[in-house]
C-alpha cells in the first residue's frame, strides 16, 4: 500500500557519488551485484503472507512465496507455479509445473496448493484475501497424479483464474504451524528469510534449487545471492543512502525522483501506478454513513488542487479506480461520475440534512459536532501529508470539524473496525472484480468489507458483470464502478508513478508496482 517524502542536503552531489564509489556494492556497471540492498518504508510486522496484505508486507512475501500466476505490469498473466490453465466464469483448472519445490527441498503437490486455500477458508478467515483471491463459496479440489487444482464457485466471476491465481501459496511445513509463518518463510520462491530484526533489517538468501518461475534464459545464479531489506521510513533518507552506497536499489516517488533522475548512473524502471483515493466509512453510526454527508465531502474537495499536491505535481487525475498499467478493462473512464467541486452545493446538502452552522463555523446536529476523522498512512511522505491537510482545510471551509489522524498501522485500524471516517490511501486492485470483493461481504472485523458498503444497486450491477467472462464483462464493470462513485463509496483522486533506481542493473514489476525477484537483469 504506499510511500513518499522530501528533504535536502548536498543531495545532488551525494547522488553523483560524493559518498564514494560504494554505491555499486562492489559491482561493476552493467552487472547484478551479489548483494542487493533495498529499503521499505514501513516495518511489515508479522510476515505471514496470507494475513499481511500491506504493500511492504506483500513485497517481502514476493521474495519467498509464489502464486499460481504472475501478473507483470502491462502484460498478460504468465504461469508461476502453474504451467497452464483454463477457466470459465465458474470454474478454473490449473496444471502445475513439474519442477516446483519448496525452499526445504520438498516437491510441491497440487494438494499443497489446495491446503493453502483451505487454510484461508478455515483458519485465516480474517485474511484480507478472503473474498478477493479466495472467492466466497469456492470449492477447491486437487489431483496429485495429474498435478491439477480446480476451483469452482457458486457465483460467476469474470476473472476467476486471475483472482485465485494471485494467492501466495504456502508449503506444507508452514501450514503445520501457521504461527511460525510470522517470523519464518515456507515458500516456493527464489529466496528464503535468513534473518530478521524487527523495525530494522530483513535478510533473504537465494534458494539455489529454485527453477519454477525463472524467465526464459535466466539461471538462478543470475540473481543476487542476498537481498538485504532495511526499514527506512523517509524516502529522502533512502535517496541519500542510494548516493552513499548504503542502498543500491530504491523505490522513489514524487520529488525524490528528480534527484535520482539527475544522476545518469542510475537505471530507472517505472514501478507502477500509485493511485490515491478517498474512501468513506459507511457505518450508519458514523456521519459518513449518510449519503448527503458523503456527497458534501466529495463536492467540498477540489481534485484539481488536491491531486497535484498529493503527487507533488507529478501525477494525473484518476478517471477510474483501476490503476494505469492494468491489463484488465484498461480503457475504463468514469470521469463523468466523479463528484465535481461545488462548495455551495456541499453547504446546501449539509443544510438540508440538518447540519446547521454554529458561531464557530462548525456544523452541529442534535447537539453533536460534524466531526470527521481523516486517516492516512503516516509513512506516505510529505506530499501526501500536504494533500491531507488541504482536504482538511477544504472540509472545514464548509462546516466540518475535520481532524487528521495519521497512523503507520492504518490497515490495522480499518480492518479492525477502528475509529475513522475518511481514509486517503493508495489501496489498489488489479481487476474490478477485486474491488467487488473489497466492497462487499461481511463487515469487519468478521469479514473484509471495511467500508461497511451496503449498496444493493452496486451489488446487483457487479453480479451482472461477474456473470460474463474476461474483457466482455468490462462494460458492465464500468457501470458497477459508476455506481460506487454515485454512491460516494470512494472518490478517486490522483495517481503518480513510483520508479525503481539501481546502478548497473534493473528490475521488472508486477501490476501493483512491486518488483519481481526473478527479474534482476544487468543494465
Secondary structure, 3 states (H helix, E strand, C coil): CCCCCCCCCCHHHHHHHHCCCHHHCCCCCCCCCCEEEEEECCCCCCCCCCCCCCHHHHHHHHHHCCCCEECECCCCCEECCEEEEEECCCEEEEEECCCCECCCCCECCHHHHHHHHHHHHHCCCCCCCECCCECCCCEEEEECCCCEEEEECCCCCCCHHHHHCCCCCCCHHHHHCHHHHHCCCCCCCCEEEEEEECCCEEEEEECCCCCCCCCCCCCHHHCCCEEEEEECCCHHHHHHHHHHCCCCEEEECCHHHHHHHCCCCCEEEEEEEEEEEEEECCCCCCHHHCHHHHHHHHHHCCHHHHHHHHCCCCCEECCCCCCCCCCCCCCCCCHHHCCCCCHHHHHHHHHHCCCEECCCCCEEECCEECEEEEEEECCCCHHHHHHHHHHHHHHHCCCCEEEEEEECCHHHHHHCCCCCCEEEECCCCCCHHHHHHHCCCCECCCCCECCCCCCHHHHHHHHHHHCCCHHHHHHHHHHHHHHHHHCCCEEEEEEEEEEEEECCEECCEECCCCECCCCCEEC
